[in-house]
Amino acid sequence: MNATVLLLGLCAASLSACGSPRPQDRPAAPVAAPRADTGLDRMERLTLAANRCWFKSGDPAFQAYSLAPELSSFSGRPRFLLVPRGRIEARPLLVVEGRAGSGEVSWYGPLLDKPVAARIDADLGRWRSGTSDCAA
């Protein structure tokens, strides 16, 4: 009789092991945080806006210049330059520079001593705030 009880116990144990397991409580999938605005992200947006609004639009205030993007900077300072038109290797007349991991943007150069400086300041300030319109 002990052998029968033992055999029934083993059968019951093996049958319970074959059943589907109880669902485990799973932690909720993490919600993706909004992507941080890095210096590179911001500089890409500023470069695209400058190209579209100052150059592709044919804006006469920028006809004497060319845009030279330098976004893949190993210095952690993605930037774009305005240089004399057709002279990409020339000394920059305007440098617009961001910082990796920061929303900070600065701009400097001799072009800021020209009448177009107010326009540059207004456009860059507006684009930094998140708008991308070309209002002159």
TACOR-V799974 format. One record per pair of residues at least 24 apart in sequence whose ideal C-beta (glycine too) atoms are under 10 Angstrom apart, sorted by the first residue. I is the first residue (numbers start at 0). J is the second residue. Records with the same first field share a line. If there is no record, write none. Layout:
# TACOR-V799974
I->J / J
This chain:
# TACOR-V799974
35->100 / 102
36->100 / 101 / 102 / 129
37->77 / 97 / 98 / 99 / 100 / 101 / 102
38->70 / 72 / 75 / 76 / 77 / 78 / 96 / 97 / 98 / 99 / 100 / 101 / 102 / 103 / 104
39->70 / 71 / 72 / 75 / 76 / 77 / 97 / 98 / 99 / 100
40->77 / 97 / 102
41->77 / 97 / 98 / 101 / 102 / 103 / 104 / 126 / 127 / 129
42->68 / 69 / 70 / 72 / 76 / 77 / 78 / 79 / 95 / 96 / 97 / 98 / 99 / 104
43->68 / 70 / 77 / 79 / 97
44->97 / 126 / 127 / 129 / 131
45->70 / 77 / 78 / 79 / 95 / 96 / 97 / 104 / 106 / 122 / 123 / 126 / 127 / 131
46->70 / 77 / 78 / 79 / 95 / 97 / 126
47->79 / 126 / 131
48->122 / 123 / 125 / 126 / 127 / 130 / 131 / 132 / 133
49->79 / 81 / 93 / 95 / 119 / 122 / 123 / 126 / 133
50->79
51->131 / 133
52->122 / 125 / 126 / 131 / 132 / 133 / 134 / 135
53->81 / 115 / 118 / 119 / 122 / 133 / 135
54->81 / 84
55->133
56->133 / 135
58->115 / 118 / 133 / 135
60->113 / 114 / 115 / 118 / 119 / 135
61->93 / 110 / 115 / 118 / 119
63->92 / 110 / 115
64->91 / 92 / 93 / 110 / 115
65->89 / 92
66->93 / 95
67->91 / 94
68->95
69->94 / 96
70->97
72->96 / 97 / 99
74->98 / 99
75->99 / 100 / 101
76->101 / 105
77->104
78->104 / 105 / 106
79->106
80->108
81->106 / 108 / 110 / 115 / 119
82->108 / 110
93->119 / 123
95->119 / 123 / 126 / 127
97->127
102->127
103->127
